[in-house]
Amino acid sequence: MTLKPSAVNVSELEWTKSSYSDSSNGHDCLEVAATSSTIHIRDSKNPDGPQLHLRPAAWADFVAYAATER
């Protein structure tokens, strides 16, 4: 995870939600936007709020971990 602000203008990012976001309240979801060097993550209910910025390798590790059955 990076702790410094991203050099990317976040207003220009293309945000996407998971196709699994089909709860009764479609706004209960995380949104993700990817650049070549950073994965941006935000709460869809608060798009102007805090965001996580991860390196692509860290995001890939997280997704692989989250996809495993426990």
N, CA, C, O and CB atoms as a CASP TS submission, in Angstrom:
PFRMAT TS
TARGET T0000
AUTHOR 0000-0000-0000
METHOD Language model
MODEL 1
PARENT N/A
ATOM      1  N   MET     1       0.857  -1.170   0.000  1.00  0.00           N
ATOM      2  CA  MET     1       0.000   0.000   0.000  1.00  0.00           C
ATOM      3  C   MET     1       0.897   1.225   0.000  1.00  0.00           C
ATOM      4  O   MET     1       1.928   1.254   0.672  1.00  0.00           O
ATOM      5  CB  MET     1      -0.972   0.002   1.223  1.00  0.00           C
ATOM      6  N   THR     2       0.500   2.225  -0.753  1.00  0.00           N
ATOM      7  CA  THR     2       1.266   3.461  -0.761  1.00  0.00           C
ATOM      8  C   THR     2       0.650   4.455   0.207  1.00  0.00           C
ATOM      9  O   THR     2      -0.569   4.496   0.372  1.00  0.00           O
ATOM     10  CB  THR     2       1.333   4.054  -2.176  1.00  0.00           C
ATOM     11  N   LEU     3       1.474   5.241   0.834  1.00  0.00           N
ATOM     12  CA  LEU     3       0.985   6.226   1.789  1.00  0.00           C
ATOM     13  C   LEU     3       1.055   7.642   1.257  1.00  0.00           C
ATOM     14  O   LEU     3       0.545   8.566   1.891  1.00  0.00           O
ATOM     15  CB  LEU     3       1.762   6.133   3.063  1.00  0.00           C
ATOM     16  N   LYS     4       1.679   7.830   0.099  1.00  0.00           N
ATOM     17  CA  LYS     4       1.751   9.161  -0.487  1.00  0.00           C
ATOM     18  C   LYS     4       0.616   9.338  -1.490  1.00  0.00           C
ATOM     19  O   LYS     4       0.125   8.350  -2.035  1.00  0.00           O
ATOM     20  CB  LYS     4       3.123   9.391  -1.166  1.00  0.00           C
ATOM     21  N   PRO     5       0.192  10.559  -1.743  1.00  0.00           N
ATOM     22  CA  PRO     5      -0.890  10.786  -2.699  1.00  0.00           C
ATOM     23  C   PRO     5      -0.501  10.301  -4.082  1.00  0.00           C
ATOM     24  O   PRO     5       0.665  10.374  -4.471  1.00  0.00           O
ATOM     25  CB  PRO     5      -1.262  12.266  -2.748  1.00  0.00           C
ATOM     26  N   SER     6      -1.469   9.813  -4.815  1.00  0.00           N
ATOM     27  CA  SER     6      -1.235   9.362  -6.176  1.00  0.00           C
ATOM     28  C   SER     6      -1.031  10.567  -7.082  1.00  0.00           C
ATOM     29  O   SER     6      -1.632  11.621  -6.874  1.00  0.00           O
ATOM     30  CB  SER     6      -2.407   8.495  -6.676  1.00  0.00           C
ATOM     31  N   ALA     7      -0.176  10.404  -8.092  1.00  0.00           N
ATOM     32  CA  ALA     7       0.063  11.479  -9.049  1.00  0.00           C
ATOM     33  C   ALA     7      -1.044  11.535 -10.101  1.00  0.00           C
ATOM     34  O   ALA     7      -1.080  12.459 -10.914  1.00  0.00           O
ATOM     35  CB  ALA     7       1.426  11.296  -9.725  1.00  0.00           C
ATOM     36  N   VAL     8      -1.937  10.563 -10.092  1.00  0.00           N
ATOM     37  CA  VAL     8      -3.022  10.486 -11.067  1.00  0.00           C
ATOM     38  C   VAL     8      -4.170  11.377 -10.626  1.00  0.00           C
ATOM     39  O   VAL     8      -4.493  11.432  -9.440  1.00  0.00           O
ATOM     40  CB  VAL     8      -3.504   9.030 -11.245  1.00  0.00           C
ATOM     41  N   ASN     9      -4.783  12.069 -11.563  1.00  0.00           N
ATOM     42  CA  ASN     9      -5.984  12.849 -11.285  1.00  0.00           C
ATOM     43  C   ASN     9      -7.144  11.864 -11.153  1.00  0.00           C
ATOM     44  O   ASN     9      -7.623  11.335 -12.157  1.00  0.00           O
ATOM     45  CB  ASN     9      -6.258  13.920 -12.415  1.00  0.00           C
ATOM     46  N   VAL    10      -7.599  11.614  -9.925  1.00  0.00           N
ATOM     47  CA  VAL    10      -8.619  10.587  -9.694  1.00  0.00           C
ATOM     48  C   VAL    10      -9.942  10.911 -10.365  1.00  0.00           C
ATOM     49  O   VAL    10     -10.754  10.007 -10.560  1.00  0.00           O
ATOM     50  CB  VAL    10      -8.842  10.406  -8.215  1.00  0.00           C
ATOM     51  N   SER    11     -10.191  12.154 -10.724  1.00  0.00           N
ATOM     52  CA  SER    11     -11.442  12.483 -11.408  1.00  0.00           C
ATOM     53  C   SER    11     -11.449  11.940 -12.835  1.00  0.00           C
ATOM     54  O   SER    11     -12.505  11.873 -13.463  1.00  0.00           O
ATOM     55  CB  SER    11     -11.659  14.002 -11.423  1.00  0.00           C
ATOM     56  N   GLU    12     -10.292  11.556 -13.350  1.00  0.00           N
ATOM     57  CA  GLU    12     -10.196  11.032 -14.716  1.00  0.00           C
ATOM     58  C   GLU    12     -10.163   9.507 -14.753  1.00  0.00           C
ATOM     59  O   GLU    12     -10.090   8.925 -15.835  1.00  0.00           O
ATOM     60  CB  GLU    12      -8.958  11.583 -15.396  1.00  0.00           C
ATOM     61  N   LEU    13     -10.214   8.855 -13.609  1.00  0.00           N
ATOM     62  CA  LEU    13     -10.164   7.395 -13.563  1.00  0.00           C
ATOM     63  C   LEU    13     -11.490   6.788 -14.005  1.00  0.00           C
ATOM     64  O   LEU    13     -12.548   7.397 -13.846  1.00  0.00           O
ATOM     65  CB  LEU    13      -9.811   6.917 -12.151  1.00  0.00           C
ATOM     66  N   GLU    14     -11.422   5.591 -14.557  1.00  0.00           N
ATOM     67  CA  GLU    14     -12.629   4.845 -14.935  1.00  0.00           C
ATOM     68  C   GLU    14     -12.904   3.817 -13.840  1.00  0.00           C
ATOM     69  O   GLU    14     -12.225   2.795 -13.745  1.00  0.00           O
ATOM     70  CB  GLU    14     -12.464   4.147 -16.346  1.00  0.00           C
ATOM     71  N   TRP    15     -13.914   4.107 -13.016  1.00  0.00           N
ATOM     72  CA  TRP    15     -14.241   3.273 -11.870  1.00  0.00           C
ATOM     73  C   TRP    15     -15.202   2.165 -12.293  1.00  0.00           C
ATOM     74  O   TRP    15     -16.101   2.388 -13.104  1.00  0.00           O
ATOM     75  CB  TRP    15     -14.853   4.119 -10.734  1.00  0.00           C
ATOM     76  N   THR    16     -15.004   0.974 -11.738  1.00  0.00           N
ATOM     77  CA  THR    16     -15.892  -0.151 -12.005  1.00  0.00           C
ATOM     78  C   THR    16     -16.281  -0.819 -10.700  1.00  0.00           C
ATOM     79  O   THR    16     -15.526  -0.810  -9.727  1.00  0.00           O
ATOM     80  CB  THR    16     -15.227  -1.165 -12.952  1.00  0.00           C
ATOM     81  N   LYS    17     -17.487  -1.406 -10.697  1.00  0.00           N
ATOM     82  CA  LYS    17     -17.970  -2.184  -9.557  1.00  0.00           C
ATOM     83  C   LYS    17     -17.939  -3.656  -9.919  1.00  0.00           C
ATOM     84  O   LYS    17     -17.944  -4.017 -11.096  1.00  0.00           O
ATOM     85  CB  LYS    17     -19.403  -1.748  -9.141  1.00  0.00           C
ATOM     86  N   SER    18     -17.908  -4.477  -8.931  1.00  0.00           N
ATOM     87  CA  SER    18     -17.949  -5.918  -9.136  1.00  0.00           C
ATOM     88  C   SER    18     -19.290  -6.326  -9.735  1.00  0.00           C
ATOM     89  O   SER    18     -20.332  -5.754  -9.417  1.00  0.00           O
ATOM     90  CB  SER    18     -17.702  -6.660  -7.812  1.00  0.00           C
ATOM     91  N   SER    19     -19.237  -7.321 -10.603  1.00  0.00           N
ATOM     92  CA  SER    19     -20.481  -7.861 -11.154  1.00  0.00           C
ATOM     93  C   SER    19     -21.277  -8.594 -10.076  1.00  0.00           C
ATOM     94  O   SER    19     -22.453  -8.895 -10.281  1.00  0.00           O
ATOM     95  CB  SER    19     -20.182  -8.809 -12.331  1.00  0.00           C
ATOM     96  N   TYR    20     -20.663  -8.882  -8.941  1.00  0.00           N
ATOM     97  CA  TYR    20     -21.340  -9.532  -7.826  1.00  0.00           C
ATOM     98  C   TYR    20     -22.086  -8.533  -6.948  1.00  0.00           C
ATOM     99  O   TYR    20     -22.694  -8.928  -5.953  1.00  0.00           O
ATOM    100  CB  TYR    20     -20.341 -10.305  -6.990  1.00  0.00           C
ATOM    101  N   SER    21     -22.052  -7.280  -7.287  1.00  0.00           N
ATOM    102  CA  SER    21     -22.698  -6.237  -6.496  1.00  0.00           C
ATOM    103  C   SER    21     -24.169  -6.160  -6.863  1.00  0.00           C
ATOM    104  O   SER    21     -24.603  -5.230  -7.543  1.00  0.00           O
ATOM    105  CB  SER    21     -22.012  -4.870  -6.715  1.00  0.00           C
ATOM    106  N   ASP    22     -24.933  -7.142  -6.407  1.00  0.00           N
ATOM    107  CA  ASP    22     -26.349  -7.186  -6.751  1.00  0.00           C
ATOM    108  C   ASP    22     -27.233  -7.293  -5.514  1.00  0.00           C
ATOM    109  O   ASP    22     -28.315  -7.877  -5.567  1.00  0.00           O
ATOM    110  CB  ASP    22     -26.622  -8.351  -7.679  1.00  0.00           C
ATOM    111  N   SER    23     -26.773  -6.730  -4.409  1.00  0.00           N
ATOM    112  CA  SER    23     -27.570  -6.762  -3.184  1.00  0.00           C
ATOM    113  C   SER    23     -28.796  -5.873  -3.358  1.00  0.00           C
ATOM    114  O   SER    23     -28.935  -5.200  -4.379  1.00  0.00           O
ATOM    115  CB  SER    23     -26.728  -6.304  -1.958  1.00  0.00           C
ATOM    116  N   SER    24     -29.664  -5.869  -2.391  1.00  0.00           N
ATOM    117  CA  SER    24     -30.854  -5.019  -2.458  1.00  0.00           C
ATOM    118  C   SER    24     -30.479  -3.551  -2.532  1.00  0.00           C
ATOM    119  O   SER    24     -31.256  -2.730  -3.020  1.00  0.00           O
ATOM    120  CB  SER    24     -31.753  -5.264  -1.252  1.00  0.00           C
ATOM    121  N   ASN    25     -29.299  -3.222  -2.052  1.00  0.00           N
ATOM    122  CA  ASN    25     -28.795  -1.858  -2.162  1.00  0.00           C
ATOM    123  C   ASN    25     -27.526  -1.909  -3.003  1.00  0.00           C
ATOM    124  O   ASN    25     -26.451  -2.211  -2.485  1.00  0.00           O
ATOM    125  CB  ASN    25     -28.523  -1.222  -0.746  1.00  0.00           C
ATOM    126  N   GLY    26     -27.640  -1.617  -4.288  1.00  0.00           N
ATOM    127  CA  GLY    26     -26.524  -1.709  -5.215  1.00  0.00           C
ATOM    128  C   GLY    26     -25.382  -0.767  -4.914  1.00  0.00           C
ATOM    129  O   GLY    26     -24.337  -0.835  -5.561  1.00  0.00           O
ATOM    130  N   HIS    27     -25.565   0.123  -3.931  1.00  0.00           N
ATOM    131  CA  HIS    27     -24.498   1.054  -3.592  1.00  0.00           C
ATOM    132  C   HIS    27     -23.572   0.511  -2.517  1.00  0.00           C
ATOM    133  O   HIS    27     -22.600   1.174  -2.157  1.00  0.00           O
ATOM    134  CB  HIS    27     -25.084   2.363  -3.141  1.00  0.00           C
ATOM    135  N   ASP    28     -23.848  -0.679  -1.995  1.00  0.00           N
ATOM    136  CA  ASP    28     -22.983  -1.283  -0.980  1.00  0.00           C
ATOM    137  C   ASP    28     -21.854  -2.033  -1.674  1.00  0.00           C
ATOM    138  O   ASP    28     -21.878  -3.259  -1.775  1.00  0.00           O
ATOM    139  CB  ASP    28     -23.791  -2.239  -0.047  1.00  0.00           C
ATOM    140  N   CYS    29     -20.892  -1.301  -2.138  1.00  0.00           N
ATOM    141  CA  CYS    29     -19.863  -1.936  -2.945  1.00  0.00           C
ATOM    142  C   CYS    29     -18.587  -1.110  -2.939  1.00  0.00           C
ATOM    143  O   CYS    29     -18.592   0.087  -2.653  1.00  0.00           O
ATOM    144  CB  CYS    29     -20.356  -2.141  -4.375  1.00  0.00           C
ATOM    145  N   LEU    30     -17.515  -1.778  -3.259  1.00  0.00           N
ATOM    146  CA  LEU    30     -16.268  -1.088  -3.527  1.00  0.00           C
ATOM    147  C   LEU    30     -16.170  -0.859  -5.021  1.00  0.00           C
ATOM    148  O   LEU    30     -16.703  -1.631  -5.818  1.00  0.00           O
ATOM    149  CB  LEU    30     -15.047  -1.890  -2.999  1.00  0.00           C
ATOM    150  N   GLU    31     -15.485   0.208  -5.390  1.00  0.00           N
ATOM    151  CA  GLU    31     -15.200   0.466  -6.788  1.00  0.00           C
ATOM    152  C   GLU    31     -13.696   0.446  -6.969  1.00  0.00           C
ATOM    153  O   GLU    31     -12.946   0.818  -6.067  1.00  0.00           O
ATOM    154  CB  GLU    31     -15.807   1.819  -7.256  1.00  0.00           C
ATOM    155  N   VAL    32     -13.263   0.010  -8.138  1.00  0.00           N
ATOM    156  CA  VAL    32     -11.848  -0.127  -8.431  1.00  0.00           C
ATOM    157  C   VAL    32     -11.544   0.577  -9.740  1.00  0.00           C
ATOM    158  O   VAL    32     -12.316   0.491 -10.695  1.00  0.00           O
ATOM    159  CB  VAL    32     -11.434  -1.613  -8.495  1.00  0.00           C
ATOM    160  N   ALA    33     -10.426   1.268  -9.783  1.00  0.00           N
ATOM    161  CA  ALA    33      -9.920   1.879 -11.016  1.00  0.00           C
ATOM    162  C   ALA    33      -8.436   1.542 -11.108  1.00  0.00           C
ATOM    163  O   ALA    33      -7.696   1.688 -10.135  1.00  0.00           O
ATOM    164  CB  ALA    33     -10.159   3.449 -11.039  1.00  0.00           C
ATOM    165  N   ALA    34      -8.015   1.096 -12.272  1.00  0.00           N
ATOM    166  CA  ALA    34      -6.629   0.675 -12.436  1.00  0.00           C
ATOM    167  C   ALA    34      -5.878   1.585 -13.400  1.00  0.00           C
ATOM    168  O   ALA    34      -6.410   2.014 -14.424  1.00  0.00           O
ATOM    169  CB  ALA    34      -6.571  -0.763 -12.929  1.00  0.00           C
ATOM    170  N   THR    35      -4.643   1.862 -13.050  1.00  0.00           N
ATOM    171  CA  THR    35      -3.696   2.494 -13.959  1.00  0.00           C
ATOM    172  C   THR    35      -2.539   1.509 -14.102  1.00  0.00           C
ATOM    173  O   THR    35      -2.559   0.446 -13.481  1.00  0.00           O
ATOM    174  CB  THR    35      -3.210   3.919 -13.429  1.00  0.00           C
ATOM    175  N   SER    36      -1.557   1.836 -14.887  1.00  0.00           N
ATOM    176  CA  SER    36      -0.441   0.908 -15.078  1.00  0.00           C
ATOM    177  C   SER    36       0.378   0.704 -13.805  1.00  0.00           C
ATOM    178  O   SER    36       1.035  -0.326 -13.649  1.00  0.00           O
ATOM    179  CB  SER    36       0.462   1.412 -16.185  1.00  0.00           C
ATOM    180  N   SER    37       0.341   1.670 -12.904  1.00  0.00           N
ATOM    181  CA  SER    37       1.184   1.565 -11.712  1.00  0.00           C
ATOM    182  C   SER    37       0.421   1.494 -10.395  1.00  0.00           C
ATOM    183  O   SER    37       1.021   1.220  -9.355  1.00  0.00           O
ATOM    184  CB  SER    37       2.106   2.720 -11.665  1.00  0.00           C
ATOM    185  N   THR    38      -0.899   1.736 -10.418  1.00  0.00           N
ATOM    186  CA  THR    38      -1.654   1.812  -9.166  1.00  0.00           C
ATOM    187  C   THR    38      -3.066   1.279  -9.350  1.00  0.00           C
ATOM    188  O   THR    38      -3.701   1.496 -10.382  1.00  0.00           O
ATOM    189  CB  THR    38      -1.700   3.253  -8.653  1.00  0.00           C
ATOM    190  N   ILE    39      -3.547   0.576  -8.327  1.00  0.00           N
ATOM    191  CA  ILE    39      -4.950   0.170  -8.255  1.00  0.00           C
ATOM    192  C   ILE    39      -5.590   1.076  -7.209  1.00  0.00           C
ATOM    193  O   ILE    39      -5.140   1.122  -6.064  1.00  0.00           O
ATOM    194  CB  ILE    39      -5.115  -1.379  -7.887  1.00  0.00           C
ATOM    195  N   HIS    40      -6.635   1.794  -7.598  1.00  0.00           N
ATOM    196  CA  HIS    40      -7.344   2.711  -6.705  1.00  0.00           C
ATOM    197  C   HIS    40      -8.622   2.019  -6.246  1.00  0.00           C
ATOM    198  O   HIS    40      -9.321   1.407  -7.054  1.00  0.00           O
ATOM    199  CB  HIS    40      -7.660   4.083  -7.415  1.00  0.00           C
ATOM    200  N   ILE    41      -8.931   2.111  -4.954  1.00  0.00           N
ATOM    201  CA  ILE    41     -10.112   1.455  -4.383  1.00  0.00           C
ATOM    202  C   ILE    41     -10.854   2.482  -3.547  1.00  0.00           C
ATOM    203  O   ILE    41     -10.249   3.199  -2.750  1.00  0.00           O
ATOM    204  CB  ILE    41      -9.721   0.199  -3.520  1.00  0.00           C
ATOM    205  N   ARG    42     -12.179   2.552  -3.732  1.00  0.00           N
ATOM    206  CA  ARG    42     -12.983   3.494  -2.956  1.00  0.00           C
ATOM    207  C   ARG    42     -14.332   2.873  -2.625  1.00  0.00           C
ATOM    208  O   ARG    42     -14.733   1.883  -3.236  1.00  0.00           O
ATOM    209  CB  ARG    42     -13.174   4.820  -3.726  1.00  0.00           C
ATOM    210  N   ASP    43     -15.023   3.453  -1.664  1.00  0.00           N
ATOM    211  CA  ASP    43     -16.374   3.062  -1.268  1.00  0.00           C
ATOM    212  C   ASP    43     -17.352   3.752  -2.216  1.00  0.00           C
ATOM    213  O   ASP    43     -17.325   4.975  -2.353  1.00  0.00           O
ATOM    214  CB  ASP    43     -16.669   3.439   0.237  1.00  0.00           C
ATOM    215  N   SER    44     -18.210   2.977  -2.868  1.00  0.00           N
ATOM    216  CA  SER    44     -19.138   3.567  -3.837  1.00  0.00           C
ATOM    217  C   SER    44     -20.122   4.535  -3.194  1.00  0.00           C
ATOM    218  O   SER    44     -20.654   5.416  -3.869  1.00  0.00           O
ATOM    219  CB  SER    44     -19.901   2.474  -4.550  1.00  0.00           C
ATOM    220  N   LYS    45     -20.369   4.381  -1.891  1.00  0.00           N
ATOM    221  CA  LYS    45     -21.290   5.300  -1.198  1.00  0.00           C
ATOM    222  C   LYS    45     -20.627   6.646  -0.893  1.00  0.00           C
ATOM    223  O   LYS    45     -21.313   7.625  -0.599  1.00  0.00           O
ATOM    224  CB  LYS    45     -21.792   4.664   0.107  1.00  0.00           C
ATOM    225  N   ASN    46     -19.307   6.691  -0.964  1.00  0.00           N
ATOM    226  CA  ASN    46     -18.572   7.906  -0.614  1.00  0.00           C
ATOM    227  C   ASN    46     -17.432   8.111  -1.618  1.00  0.00           C
ATOM    228  O   ASN    46     -16.265   7.994  -1.245  1.00  0.00           O
ATOM    229  CB  ASN    46     -18.019   7.824   0.847  1.00  0.00           C
ATOM    230  N   PRO    47     -17.745   8.413  -2.875  1.00  0.00           N
ATOM    231  CA  PRO    47     -16.705   8.493  -3.895  1.00  0.00           C
ATOM    232  C   PRO    47     -15.675   9.600  -3.670  1.00  0.00           C
ATOM    233  O   PRO    47     -14.570   9.532  -4.209  1.00  0.00           O
ATOM    234  CB  PRO    47     -17.340   8.690  -5.219  1.00  0.00           C
ATOM    235  N   ASP    48     -16.020  10.606  -2.890  1.00  0.00           N
ATOM    236  CA  ASP    48     -15.070  11.677  -2.599  1.00  0.00           C
ATOM    237  C   ASP    48     -14.315  11.442  -1.293  1.00  0.00           C
ATOM    238  O   ASP    48     -13.503  12.273  -0.886  1.00  0.00           O
ATOM    239  CB  ASP    48     -15.793  13.006  -2.540  1.00  0.00           C
ATOM    240  N   GLY    49     -14.578  10.323  -0.641  1.00  0.00           N
ATOM    241  CA  GLY    49     -13.939  10.009   0.629  1.00  0.00           C
ATOM    242  C   GLY    49     -12.572   9.381   0.440  1.00  0.00           C
ATOM    243  O   GLY    49     -11.995   9.448  -0.645  1.00  0.00           O
ATOM    244  N   PRO    50     -12.056   8.775   1.490  1.00  0.00           N
ATOM    245  CA  PRO    50     -10.716   8.177   1.438  1.00  0.00           C
ATOM    246  C   PRO    50     -10.645   7.046   0.418  1.00  0.00           C
ATOM    247  O   PRO    50     -11.642   6.386   0.126  1.00  0.00           O
ATOM    248  CB  PRO    50     -10.313   7.655   2.818  1.00  0.00           C
ATOM    249  N   GLN    51      -9.462   6.843  -0.108  1.00  0.00           N
ATOM    250  CA  GLN    51      -9.221   5.780  -1.070  1.00  0.00           C
ATOM    251  C   GLN    51      -7.963   5.024  -0.688  1.00  0.00           C
ATOM    252  O   GLN    51      -7.051   5.564  -0.063  1.00  0.00           O
ATOM    253  CB  GLN    51      -9.103   6.344  -2.496  1.00  0.00           C
ATOM    254  N   LEU    52      -7.939   3.765  -1.078  1.00  0.00           N
ATOM    255  CA  LEU    52      -6.716   2.970  -0.963  1.00  0.00           C
ATOM    256  C   LEU    52      -6.032   2.995  -2.316  1.00  0.00           C
ATOM    257  O   LEU    52      -6.691   3.001  -3.356  1.00  0.00           O
ATOM    258  CB  LEU    52      -7.016   1.495  -0.501  1.00  0.00           C
ATOM    259  N   HIS    53      -4.714   3.010  -2.296  1.00  0.00           N
ATOM    260  CA  HIS    53      -3.923   2.956  -3.514  1.00  0.00           C
ATOM    261  C   HIS    53      -2.931   1.821  -3.339  1.00  0.00           C
ATOM    262  O   HIS    53      -2.059   1.884  -2.473  1.00  0.00           O
ATOM    263  CB  HIS    53      -3.200   4.323  -3.809  1.00  0.00           C
ATOM    264  N   LEU    54      -3.058   0.783  -4.154  1.00  0.00           N
ATOM    265  CA  LEU    54      -2.188  -0.385  -4.045  1.00  0.00           C
ATOM    266  C   LEU    54      -1.362  -0.568  -5.311  1.00  0.00           C
ATOM    267  O   LEU    54      -1.766  -0.153  -6.397  1.00  0.00           O
ATOM    268  CB  LEU    54      -3.015  -1.645  -3.769  1.00  0.00           C
ATOM    269  N   ARG    55      -0.220  -1.183  -5.158  1.00  0.00           N
ATOM    270  CA  ARG    55       0.543  -1.605  -6.333  1.00  0.00           C
ATOM    271  C   ARG    55      -0.184  -2.797  -6.946  1.00  0.00           C
ATOM    272  O   ARG    55      -0.828  -3.558  -6.223  1.00  0.00           O
ATOM    273  CB  ARG    55       2.034  -1.969  -5.960  1.00  0.00           C
ATOM    274  N   PRO    56      -0.095  -2.974  -8.262  1.00  0.00           N
ATOM    275  CA  PRO    56      -0.795  -4.088  -8.908  1.00  0.00           C
ATOM    276  C   PRO    56      -0.467  -5.456  -8.308  1.00  0.00           C
ATOM    277  O   PRO    56      -1.354  -6.303  -8.211  1.00  0.00           O
ATOM    278  CB  PRO    56      -0.465  -4.103 -10.369  1.00  0.00           C
ATOM    279  N   ALA    57       0.769  -5.689  -7.909  1.00  0.00           N
ATOM    280  CA  ALA    57       1.133  -6.986  -7.315  1.00  0.00           C
ATOM    281  C   ALA    57       0.412  -7.214  -5.992  1.00  0.00           C
ATOM    282  O   ALA    57      -0.026  -8.329  -5.710  1.00  0.00           O
ATOM    283  CB  ALA    57       2.650  -7.070  -7.099  1.00  0.00           C
ATOM    284  N   ALA    58       0.285  -6.166  -5.179  1.00  0.00           N
ATOM    285  CA  ALA    58      -0.431  -6.293  -3.901  1.00  0.00           C
ATOM    286  C   ALA    58      -1.909  -6.563  -4.148  1.00  0.00           C
ATOM    287  O   ALA    58      -2.519  -7.360  -3.434  1.00  0.00           O
ATOM    288  CB  ALA    58      -0.258  -5.016  -3.046  1.00  0.00           C
ATOM    289  N   TRP    59      -2.488  -5.915  -5.143  1.00  0.00           N
ATOM    290  CA  TRP    59      -3.900  -6.150  -5.485  1.00  0.00           C
ATOM    291  C   TRP    59      -4.087  -7.592  -5.965  1.00  0.00           C
ATOM    292  O   TRP    59      -5.045  -8.253  -5.565  1.00  0.00           O
ATOM    293  CB  TRP    59      -4.380  -5.146  -6.582  1.00  0.00           C
ATOM    294  N   ALA    60      -3.193  -8.080  -6.807  1.00  0.00           N
ATOM    295  CA  ALA    60      -3.288  -9.456  -7.297  1.00  0.00           C
ATOM    296  C   ALA    60      -3.200 -10.450  -6.145  1.00  0.00           C
ATOM    297  O   ALA    60      -3.934 -11.437  -6.123  1.00  0.00           O
ATOM    298  CB  ALA    60      -2.181  -9.738  -8.323  1.00  0.00           C
ATOM    299  N   ASP    61      -2.308 -10.199  -5.186  1.00  0.00           N
ATOM    300  CA  ASP    61      -2.208 -11.069  -4.009  1.00  0.00           C
ATOM    301  C   ASP    61      -3.499 -11.051  -3.201  1.00  0.00           C
ATOM    302  O   ASP    61      -3.961 -12.097  -2.745  1.00  0.00           O
ATOM    303  CB  ASP    61      -1.031 -10.640  -3.124  1.00  0.00           C
ATOM    304  N   PHE    62      -4.086  -9.865  -3.022  1.00  0.00           N
ATOM    305  CA  PHE    62      -5.339  -9.758  -2.271  1.00  0.00           C
ATOM    306  C   PHE    62      -6.463 -10.506  -2.974  1.00  0.00           C
ATOM    307  O   PHE    62      -7.199 -11.257  -2.335  1.00  0.00           O
ATOM    308  CB  PHE    62      -5.727  -8.287  -2.082  1.00  0.00           C
ATOM    309  N   VAL    63      -6.603 -10.312  -4.282  1.00  0.00           N
ATOM    310  CA  VAL    63      -7.673 -10.978  -5.031  1.00  0.00           C
ATOM    311  C   VAL    63      -7.506 -12.498  -4.967  1.00  0.00           C
ATOM    312  O   VAL    63      -8.487 -13.221  -4.794  1.00  0.00           O
ATOM    313  CB  VAL    63      -7.684 -10.502  -6.503  1.00  0.00           C
ATOM    314  N   ALA    64      -6.280 -12.980  -5.106  1.00  0.00           N
ATOM    315  CA  ALA    64      -6.042 -14.413  -5.021  1.00  0.00           C
ATOM    316  C   ALA    64      -6.406 -14.947  -3.642  1.00  0.00           C
ATOM    317  O   ALA    64      -6.998 -16.020  -3.528  1.00  0.00           O
ATOM    318  CB  ALA    64      -4.583 -14.728  -5.341  1.00  0.00           C
ATOM    319  N   TYR    65      -6.058 -14.211  -2.601  1.00  0.00           N
ATOM    320  CA  TYR    65      -6.406 -14.618  -1.237  1.00  0.00           C
ATOM    321  C   TYR    65      -7.919 -14.603  -1.027  1.00  0.00           C
ATOM    322  O   TYR    65      -8.473 -15.538  -0.450  1.00  0.00           O
ATOM    323  CB  TYR    65      -5.722 -13.697  -0.214  1.00  0.00           C
ATOM    324  N   ALA    66      -8.582 -13.561  -1.487  1.00  0.00           N
ATOM    325  CA  ALA    66     -10.026 -13.450  -1.296  1.00  0.00           C
ATOM    326  C   ALA    66     -10.794 -14.518  -2.063  1.00  0.00           C
ATOM    327  O   ALA    66     -11.898 -14.892  -1.668  1.00  0.00           O
ATOM    328  CB  ALA    66     -10.500 -12.079  -1.719  1.00  0.00           C
ATOM    329  N   ALA    67     -10.219 -15.010  -3.157  1.00  0.00           N
ATOM    330  CA  ALA    67     -10.899 -16.006  -3.981  1.00  0.00           C
ATOM    331  C   ALA    67     -10.775 -17.431  -3.423  1.00  0.00           C
ATOM    332  O   ALA    67     -11.490 -18.330  -3.866  1.00  0.00           O
ATOM    333  CB  ALA    67     -10.343 -15.962  -5.388  1.00  0.00           C
ATOM    334  N   THR    68      -9.883 -17.641  -2.465  1.00  0.00           N
ATOM    335  CA  THR    68      -9.710 -18.991  -1.933  1.00  0.00           C
ATOM    336  C   THR    68     -10.841 -19.329  -0.972  1.00  0.00           C
ATOM    337  O   THR    68     -11.321 -18.489  -0.210  1.00  0.00           O
ATOM    338  CB  THR    68      -8.349 -19.127  -1.227  1.00  0.00           C
ATOM    339  N   GLU    69     -11.242 -20.581  -1.039  1.00  0.00           N
ATOM    340  CA  GLU    69     -12.270 -21.046  -0.094  1.00  0.00           C
ATOM    341  C   GLU    69     -11.608 -21.361   1.218  1.00  0.00           C
ATOM    342  O   GLU    69     -10.527 -21.949   1.247  1.00  0.00           O
ATOM    343  CB  GLU    69     -13.029 -22.290  -0.634  1.00  0.00           C
ATOM    344  N   ARG    70     -12.236 -20.979   2.301  1.00  0.00           N
ATOM    345  CA  ARG    70     -11.686 -21.262   3.627  1.00  0.00           C
ATOM    346  C   ARG    70     -12.611 -22.162   4.375  1.00  0.00           C
ATOM    347  O   ARG    70     -12.331 -22.522   5.518  1.00  0.00           O
ATOM    348  CB  ARG    70     -11.445 -19.983   4.416  1.00  0.00           C
TER
END
